[in-house]
Amino acid sequence: MKKYSYCKGVSLIEALISVAIMLFILFSMFLVFNSAILSSSVVDDKVNLYDQLNDRIDNYRLTGVFDNTSSGTITFSEQQLSDPELIRFTINDSSNGGMTVSKDVAKYT
């Protein structure tokens, strides 16, 4: 009975193909993981901006005056809307690529 030496183990081409497939899968997982972390970071930044804006709006409701002084790279503004009963408060963070958050609130009377 003859033994064939070419039937032993894995060929070089099979090994290269399997390594290429594993690298593709790992690279894909890295991209998904990286985008999830980036998305989470953006959401955290927006939540922080909302919190700061809500603090200023709460102060506006108590005093009737909106504090629009800047805080570092963060600027606050108020804008009159077409509806005389509403006012728009905006916060802009220039350090995060110009991330802006706005909220419409009933005007203080």
C-alpha positions as CSV (number, residue, x, y, z in Angstrom):
1,M,0.0,0.0,0.0
2,K,1.4,3.5,-1.0
3,K,1.4,6.4,1.4
4,Y,1.0,9.8,-0.1
5,S,3.1,12.5,1.5
6,Y,1.0,15.3,0.1
7,C,-2.0,14.4,2.3
8,K,-0.2,15.3,5.6
9,G,-1.2,18.5,7.4
10,V,-2.3,21.8,5.9
11,S,-0.9,23.4,2.8
12,L,0.7,26.8,2.7
13,I,-2.2,28.2,0.6
14,E,-4.8,26.9,3.0
15,A,-3.0,28.4,6.0
16,L,-2.6,31.8,4.2
17,I,-6.3,31.9,3.3
18,S,-7.4,31.0,6.9
19,V,-5.1,33.7,8.3
20,A,-6.5,36.3,5.8
21,I,-10.1,35.4,6.9
22,M,-9.2,35.7,10.6
23,L,-7.5,39.1,10.0
24,F,-10.6,40.3,8.1
25,I,-12.9,39.2,10.9
26,L,-10.6,40.8,13.6
27,F,-10.4,44.1,11.6
28,S,-14.2,44.2,11.2
29,M,-14.7,43.7,14.9
30,F,-12.2,46.4,15.7
31,L,-14.1,48.9,13.4
32,V,-17.5,48.0,15.1
33,F,-16.0,48.4,18.6
34,N,-14.3,51.6,17.7
35,S,-17.5,53.2,16.3
36,A,-19.4,52.1,19.4
37,I,-16.9,53.8,21.7
38,L,-17.0,57.0,19.6
39,S,-20.8,57.0,19.5
40,S,-20.9,56.6,23.3
41,S,-18.5,59.5,23.8
42,V,-20.6,61.8,21.6
43,V,-23.7,60.8,23.6
44,D,-21.9,61.5,26.9
45,D,-20.8,65.0,25.6
46,K,-24.4,65.8,24.6
47,V,-25.8,64.7,28.0
48,N,-23.3,67.0,29.7
49,L,-24.3,69.9,27.5
50,Y,-28.0,69.2,28.2
51,D,-27.3,69.2,32.0
52,Q,-25.5,72.5,31.8
53,L,-28.2,74.1,29.7
54,N,-30.9,72.8,32.1
55,D,-29.1,74.3,35.0
56,R,-29.1,77.7,33.3
57,I,-32.8,77.3,32.3
58,D,-33.7,76.4,35.9
59,N,-31.9,79.6,37.0
60,Y,-33.9,81.5,34.4
61,R,-37.2,80.1,35.7
62,L,-36.3,81.3,39.2
63,T,-34.9,84.7,38.4
64,G,-36.4,85.6,35.0
65,V,-32.9,86.4,33.6
66,F,-31.0,84.0,31.5
67,D,-27.2,83.9,32.3
68,N,-25.6,83.8,28.9
69,T,-22.0,84.3,30.0
70,S,-19.5,81.9,28.4
71,S,-17.7,79.2,30.3
72,G,-14.4,78.2,28.6
73,T,-15.3,77.0,25.1
74,I,-19.0,76.8,25.9
75,T,-21.3,79.6,24.9
76,F,-24.9,80.1,25.8
77,S,-27.5,82.1,23.9
78,E,-31.2,82.9,23.9
79,Q,-33.3,83.5,20.9
80,Q,-36.8,84.8,20.4
81,L,-39.1,82.6,18.4
82,S,-42.0,83.4,16.2
83,D,-44.3,82.2,18.9
84,P,-44.3,85.0,21.6
85,E,-44.8,82.4,24.3
86,L,-41.6,80.5,23.6
87,I,-37.9,81.2,23.8
88,R,-35.1,79.1,22.6
89,F,-32.0,78.5,24.7
90,T,-28.9,77.2,23.0
91,I,-25.5,75.9,24.2
92,N,-22.5,75.5,21.8
93,D,-19.3,73.7,22.6
94,S,-16.6,74.8,20.1
95,S,-14.1,72.2,21.5
96,N,-16.3,69.3,20.4
97,G,-16.5,70.2,16.7
98,G,-19.1,72.8,17.3
99,M,-21.7,70.5,19.1
100,T,-24.9,72.5,19.7
101,V,-27.9,71.7,21.8
102,S,-31.1,73.8,21.9
103,K,-34.2,73.7,24.0
104,D,-37.5,75.6,23.6
105,V,-39.0,76.8,26.8
106,A,-42.2,78.8,27.8
107,K,-41.3,82.4,28.3
108,Y,-40.9,83.6,31.9
109,T,-43.7,86.0,32.9
